[in-house]
């Protein structure tokens, strides 16, 4: 592990500067792990992103985990995962404690004024770089444009895997053939899928027993089952998770009169603050878990933060480690190899559409456009590290406070 310390340091810097959700993270990955460090090639990064879009769970978390896996196997992948998720999870867990002592809305000051348009700049940069690699003839341009338009019009997280499957199907009509050189097949770790199913069943059984028999800290068992289920089935990243959590932890307890988990204002505060926190959007689960257990004391609240964090990230990682070797093996078959051309074009289209959607969500202000253009220009024309660009916009926002 010692020789991987420089890589892990870069992951830690990335975890403290990756704003903008999974879409904004892509640009920083491209700048940091492809161009600066050359841990993966552009083609590999696009391939990882395409694969992760087909899985439930946090796609940016799965992508950075695969970069660690490529460099050093399972052990480095797990360490990479922990370094990536812990800073954001700790910050959001701490918020569940701090919110009881002050108005957390005051955190959202001008310090973060330029962060969202900056994230759009990063995303446009990533989409442009990816397009140069993966979109190179009329068929792939058509796939990219159609995927982008559908993403903008429909805006459903379930659309992502459907578009990827459709793109792979369409590109199979090409005459592209698999190269003659075959790679060694990757061993499939069946224990990962067995572990995923086993944990799913045990979590459901213990959650139900805790509810029926009124166990001490029964809510903690319920929370783990809830978040494990979310991590197992949610496509589209943390923002697709928000309405499900609101239904589960705000509306449902009130409707069934089973005790309040958290109020609507508390939920919306966390949903707002997560946009000002670097790292995975799924880290909001640490806040939700802590708030849900806060009425039982600080120890139970700390337990809630931990249970929610483990519950939501564990299933997606087990699925990742199971399906990735299968995916690598399938790529040696002609039908899959040819499908990748369309799949990559779809991902580029989704990236362009995500940039447009993020830009639309910004307040109408000419300064936002300037921030986007400056960010894109710095990424294209300079060698300034991505974390320093983020720091610069934070400091400018602080100066204008």
Phi, psi and omega in degrees: 000338185300320182290348179264003182301316177303321178295316181294325175299320179293323177298319180296316176300318180298320181294337181264356184229000184273085177269165170099008179075185185301329179291313179293331181295329184300316181297320179291322175300315181300315182289319188275307190267346177259302188278319183280307188261338181059039174291325175222161174275167176299320180298318180295318181297316178297320178297316178298316181296320179298314180297315183293333177293340180273353181255152171287161177104186184282108188294320180293325176295317179294324181292313179294328176295321178293326176298317176296321179297319180295324182283322190213017176081194187300315185298312180294326178299317181292318178297319177301314179303312183296316180296326181287317188271335188294314181304311181293319181294321178294318180297316181287326175295319178297325179299326180295336175274316186291331184297341180281349185245345177205169180282105184294342178298337181292344178295328185280078181254188179295350178305325183257018184302322186259003187291315181295312176297328175299318179298324177296319177299317177298318183292319178297320178299313180297318180297319179296314180295319180293322180297322180295333181272317193256344184241107189219011173204167188307322182296314181288328174298318180296315179300315181299313183294315180297317179298319179295316181296315180296322178297319180292318186283319188266320175051047176246133179298332178290345181292327186301304180296328179293319178296320181296316178297316180296318179297320178294323179294315183295317184289350177286350176279356177282172180258018180291135182243156178288141177300159183291328184287124180256137176275158175294141180290140179279136177291138181268125181271091182296336181299332182292315180287326177294319177296320179300311181294317182297313179297321179300314181292314182296319180299318179294319180295312182292326178297317181290319178297318180298322180289315184290318186266004176054053178295155171294134185061032179302327182298328179297320177294319178297319181297315181299317179297317180300310185287326176296321178294318178299313180296339182274335190232353185273121172259151173099007175084186186298327182291331174287339180283333186306306182297327178294317180293322179298318178295317186287320191251350179245304185284311186298312179301322179292320181293318183271354180055052181250019180098141185282130174275304173201156184279162177303320181294323177294319178297313183293329176297313178297320179295330177282315183295327183300333179287346178256008182249132175287157178105189185291139177295334178299345179294349174299337180297330177297320178292313181298317179297318179295315180296324182294335182254004188296332183288349181261007179107166187294327180293318177293324179295318176297320176298319179299319177300314183292315182299315181295318181296310179296316184300320186276331182270333186299311185296320182294328180285321176299318178293322180299309183291338177278312188278336184296314176300323177297316179300316180297321178291319182294332181298343179280351177270142187304317184296322179284318180302316180289329179295330183299329179300314178288322180299314180296322178295321177298316180299319177297318177299319177296322179296313177299316180296320179297321176298318178295317181295318178297319179296319178298328183285348180282151173298146181290108184204128183298334180296329178297319178295321178297317179299316180299313182295318179295316179299312180299317181295319178296320180292323183280321193251349183237170177252023179293127179300145182305317180301327180289326176296316177300313181299321179300316179291325176296316181293322178295319177297321178294321181293331181268003184301000000 
